[in-house]
Amino acid sequence: MATLDWRGTGITVREPVLGIAAQIVLLAAMWIVVGLGPAAWVAGTTYAVILSAILTYALLRSRARSLGPAGLVTLARAELVGAVTALVTMSTLGKPTPTALLVTLATVALILDAVDGQVARRTHTESPLGARFDMEVDAFLILVLSVHVSATTGPWVLAIGLMRYAFATAAWLAPWLKAPLPPSFARKTVAAVQGILLVTASTQALPPNPTTLLVATALTTLTWSFTRDILWLHRNRPTRPLNARPQAPA
């Protein structure tokens, strides 16, 4: 396949295009194995196209020549999330959904989350684009899993998947929320726990009460983590003395 050099800048958009192709191949394999319906096909394909468009824009904006080896691992994770999205669409519409396949795909996506970071560090290819890509794939997987679990546990589970997006929306109204946070092992642990607990709930192997307790634990820890970070950002937000006058532009 051609490199698809964007207007001679050296920035390639081949990887986002390959992502669409990989997603279609994965959906086709699932169609053969479990019989994806039209709505699942539309959901999976739409996800892949939107992902490709966002990645292309991000590559151009960051002037990055490619996603790099770690980014390719994240891209593979993203396509698995697209497959989970297709299966959750089937489930939401009341169609028979292979739980084992859904759980397997989500589990592999979670395992690869630990791989892309290792690859980035070992190849010295860490980048803001790669970190943001990884974070957004995680967030969308949590959203999709929360939609799936909410069908049997209750709509309150959606708060887990929507919290990250509510925070991002609030940051547009309160720019101090966009400030970088200090590294936190607790934050990373809570983020990882969300996926593990939601996948466990998705197996439907536990009785209703333990499942509810499991998901409630996920929501409680996530709420604590977000509250903790918001309070830190509020305490450290930039402030200007009340009697200070704005400077005229140079």
Contacts in CASP RR format, 6 or more apart in sequence:
PFRMAT RR
TARGET T0000
AUTHOR 0000-0000-0000
METHOD contacts of the structure
MODEL  1
MATLDWRGTGITVREPVLGIAAQIVLLAAMWIVVGLGPAAWVAGTTYAVI
LSAILTYALLRSRARSLGPAGLVTLARAELVGAVTALVTMSTLGKPTPTA
LLVTLATVALILDAVDGQVARRTHTESPLGARFDMEVDAFLILVLSVHVS
ATTGPWVLAIGLMRYAFATAAWLAPWLKAPLPPSFARKTVAAVQGILLVT
ASTQALPPNPTTLLVATALTTLTWSFTRDILWLHRNRPTRPLNARPQAPA
1 14 0 8 1.000
1 17 0 8 1.000
1 18 0 8 1.000
2 14 0 8 1.000
3 12 0 8 1.000
3 14 0 8 1.000
4 12 0 8 1.000
4 13 0 8 1.000
4 14 0 8 1.000
4 17 0 8 1.000
5 11 0 8 1.000
5 12 0 8 1.000
6 12 0 8 1.000
6 13 0 8 1.000
6 60 0 8 1.000
9 60 0 8 1.000
9 63 0 8 1.000
10 65 0 8 1.000
11 59 0 8 1.000
11 60 0 8 1.000
11 63 0 8 1.000
11 64 0 8 1.000
11 65 0 8 1.000
12 59 0 8 1.000
12 65 0 8 1.000
12 66 0 8 1.000
13 56 0 8 1.000
13 59 0 8 1.000
13 60 0 8 1.000
14 66 0 8 1.000
15 55 0 8 1.000
15 59 0 8 1.000
15 66 0 8 1.000
15 67 0 8 1.000
15 72 0 8 1.000
15 75 0 8 1.000
16 51 0 8 1.000
16 52 0 8 1.000
16 53 0 8 1.000
16 55 0 8 1.000
16 56 0 8 1.000
16 59 0 8 1.000
17 52 0 8 1.000
18 75 0 8 1.000
19 48 0 8 1.000
19 51 0 8 1.000
19 52 0 8 1.000
19 75 0 8 1.000
19 78 0 8 1.000
19 79 0 8 1.000
20 48 0 8 1.000
20 49 0 8 1.000
20 52 0 8 1.000
22 75 0 8 1.000
22 76 0 8 1.000
22 79 0 8 1.000
23 44 0 8 1.000
23 45 0 8 1.000
23 47 0 8 1.000
23 48 0 8 1.000
23 79 0 8 1.000
23 82 0 8 1.000
23 83 0 8 1.000
24 45 0 8 1.000
24 48 0 8 1.000
26 79 0 8 1.000
26 80 0 8 1.000
26 82 0 8 1.000
26 83 0 8 1.000
27 36 0 8 1.000
27 40 0 8 1.000
27 41 0 8 1.000
27 44 0 8 1.000
27 45 0 8 1.000
27 83 0 8 1.000
27 86 0 8 1.000
30 36 0 8 1.000
30 83 0 8 1.000
30 86 0 8 1.000
30 87 0 8 1.000
30 101 0 8 1.000
31 37 0 8 1.000
31 41 0 8 1.000
33 101 0 8 1.000
34 87 0 8 1.000
34 98 0 8 1.000
34 101 0 8 1.000
36 86 0 8 1.000
36 90 0 8 1.000
37 90 0 8 1.000
37 95 0 8 1.000
39 89 0 8 1.000
39 90 0 8 1.000
39 93 0 8 1.000
40 86 0 8 1.000
40 87 0 8 1.000
40 89 0 8 1.000
40 90 0 8 1.000
40 95 0 8 1.000
41 86 0 8 1.000
42 89 0 8 1.000
43 85 0 8 1.000
43 86 0 8 1.000
43 89 0 8 1.000
44 82 0 8 1.000
44 83 0 8 1.000
44 85 0 8 1.000
44 86 0 8 1.000
44 89 0 8 1.000
47 81 0 8 1.000
47 82 0 8 1.000
47 85 0 8 1.000
47 86 0 8 1.000
48 79 0 8 1.000
48 82 0 8 1.000
51 78 0 8 1.000
55 67 0 8 1.000
55 75 0 8 1.000
55 133 0 8 1.000
58 64 0 8 1.000
58 129 0 8 1.000
58 132 0 8 1.000
58 133 0 8 1.000
59 66 0 8 1.000
59 67 0 8 1.000
59 129 0 8 1.000
62 127 0 8 1.000
62 128 0 8 1.000
62 129 0 8 1.000
64 127 0 8 1.000
64 129 0 8 1.000
67 74 0 8 1.000
67 75 0 8 1.000
67 129 0 8 1.000
67 130 0 8 1.000
67 133 0 8 1.000
68 123 0 8 1.000
68 125 0 8 1.000
69 119 0 8 1.000
69 120 0 8 1.000
69 123 0 8 1.000
69 125 0 8 1.000
70 116 0 8 1.000
70 117 0 8 1.000
70 119 0 8 1.000
70 120 0 8 1.000
70 123 0 8 1.000
70 125 0 8 1.000
70 126 0 8 1.000
70 130 0 8 1.000
71 116 0 8 1.000
71 119 0 8 1.000
71 120 0 8 1.000
71 130 0 8 1.000
71 133 0 8 1.000
71 134 0 8 1.000
73 112 0 8 1.000
73 115 0 8 1.000
73 116 0 8 1.000
73 117 0 8 1.000
73 119 0 8 1.000
74 112 0 8 1.000
74 116 0 8 1.000
74 130 0 8 1.000
74 133 0 8 1.000
74 134 0 8 1.000
74 137 0 8 1.000
75 133 0 8 1.000
76 112 0 8 1.000
77 109 0 8 1.000
77 112 0 8 1.000
77 113 0 8 1.000
77 116 0 8 1.000
77 137 0 8 1.000
78 133 0 8 1.000
78 137 0 8 1.000
80 105 0 8 1.000
80 106 0 8 1.000
80 108 0 8 1.000
80 109 0 8 1.000
80 112 0 8 1.000
81 109 0 8 1.000
81 137 0 8 1.000
81 140 0 8 1.000
81 141 0 8 1.000
81 144 0 8 1.000
83 105 0 8 1.000
84 102 0 8 1.000
84 105 0 8 1.000
84 106 0 8 1.000
84 109 0 8 1.000
84 141 0 8 1.000
84 144 0 8 1.000
84 145 0 8 1.000
85 140 0 8 1.000
85 144 0 8 1.000
87 97 0 8 1.000
87 98 0 8 1.000
87 101 0 8 1.000
87 102 0 8 1.000
87 105 0 8 1.000
88 97 0 8 1.000
88 102 0 8 1.000
88 144 0 8 1.000
88 145 0 8 1.000
88 147 0 8 1.000
88 148 0 8 1.000
90 96 0 8 1.000
90 97 0 8 1.000
91 97 0 8 1.000
91 102 0 8 1.000
91 148 0 8 1.000
91 151 0 8 1.000
92 147 0 8 1.000
92 148 0 8 1.000
92 151 0 8 1.000
99 202 0 8 1.000
99 203 0 8 1.000
99 204 0 8 1.000
102 148 0 8 1.000
102 202 0 8 1.000
103 199 0 8 1.000
103 202 0 8 1.000
103 203 0 8 1.000
106 141 0 8 1.000
106 145 0 8 1.000
106 195 0 8 1.000
106 199 0 8 1.000
106 202 0 8 1.000
107 199 0 8 1.000
109 137 0 8 1.000
109 141 0 8 1.000
110 141 0 8 1.000
110 192 0 8 1.000
110 195 0 8 1.000
110 196 0 8 1.000
110 199 0 8 1.000
113 134 0 8 1.000
113 137 0 8 1.000
113 138 0 8 1.000
113 192 0 8 1.000
116 134 0 8 1.000
117 126 0 8 1.000
117 134 0 8 1.000
119 125 0 8 1.000
120 126 0 8 1.000
120 127 0 8 1.000
120 130 0 8 1.000
138 191 0 8 1.000
139 161 0 8 1.000
139 164 0 8 1.000
139 165 0 8 1.000
141 195 0 8 1.000
142 160 0 8 1.000
142 161 0 8 1.000
142 164 0 8 1.000
142 194 0 8 1.000
142 195 0 8 1.000
142 198 0 8 1.000
143 161 0 8 1.000
143 162 0 8 1.000
143 164 0 8 1.000
143 165 0 8 1.000
145 161 0 8 1.000
145 195 0 8 1.000
145 198 0 8 1.000
145 199 0 8 1.000
145 202 0 8 1.000
146 157 0 8 1.000
146 158 0 8 1.000
146 159 0 8 1.000
146 160 0 8 1.000
146 161 0 8 1.000
146 162 0 8 1.000
146 198 0 8 1.000
147 158 0 8 1.000
147 161 0 8 1.000
148 198 0 8 1.000
148 202 0 8 1.000
149 157 0 8 1.000
149 198 0 8 1.000
149 201 0 8 1.000
149 202 0 8 1.000
149 211 0 8 1.000
149 215 0 8 1.000
150 156 0 8 1.000
150 157 0 8 1.000
150 158 0 8 1.000
152 204 0 8 1.000
152 208 0 8 1.000
152 211 0 8 1.000
153 201 0 8 1.000
153 208 0 8 1.000
153 211 0 8 1.000
153 212 0 8 1.000
153 215 0 8 1.000
156 219 0 8 1.000
157 215 0 8 1.000
157 219 0 8 1.000
159 219 0 8 1.000
160 194 0 8 1.000
160 198 0 8 1.000
160 215 0 8 1.000
160 218 0 8 1.000
160 219 0 8 1.000
160 222 0 8 1.000
163 222 0 8 1.000
163 223 0 8 1.000
163 226 0 8 1.000
167 177 0 8 1.000
167 226 0 8 1.000
167 230 0 8 1.000
170 177 0 8 1.000
171 177 0 8 1.000
171 178 0 8 1.000
176 233 0 8 1.000
176 234 0 8 1.000
176 237 0 8 1.000
176 238 0 8 1.000
177 230 0 8 1.000
177 233 0 8 1.000
179 233 0 8 1.000
179 236 0 8 1.000
179 237 0 8 1.000
179 238 0 8 1.000
181 187 0 8 1.000
181 229 0 8 1.000
181 232 0 8 1.000
181 233 0 8 1.000
182 232 0 8 1.000
184 229 0 8 1.000
186 225 0 8 1.000
186 228 0 8 1.000
187 225 0 8 1.000
187 229 0 8 1.000
190 221 0 8 1.000
190 222 0 8 1.000
190 224 0 8 1.000
190 225 0 8 1.000
191 225 0 8 1.000
193 218 0 8 1.000
193 221 0 8 1.000
194 218 0 8 1.000
194 221 0 8 1.000
194 222 0 8 1.000
195 218 0 8 1.000
197 214 0 8 1.000
197 215 0 8 1.000
197 217 0 8 1.000
197 218 0 8 1.000
198 215 0 8 1.000
198 218 0 8 1.000
200 206 0 8 1.000
200 214 0 8 1.000
201 211 0 8 1.000
201 214 0 8 1.000
201 215 0 8 1.000
204 211 0 8 1.000
206 214 0 8 1.000
END
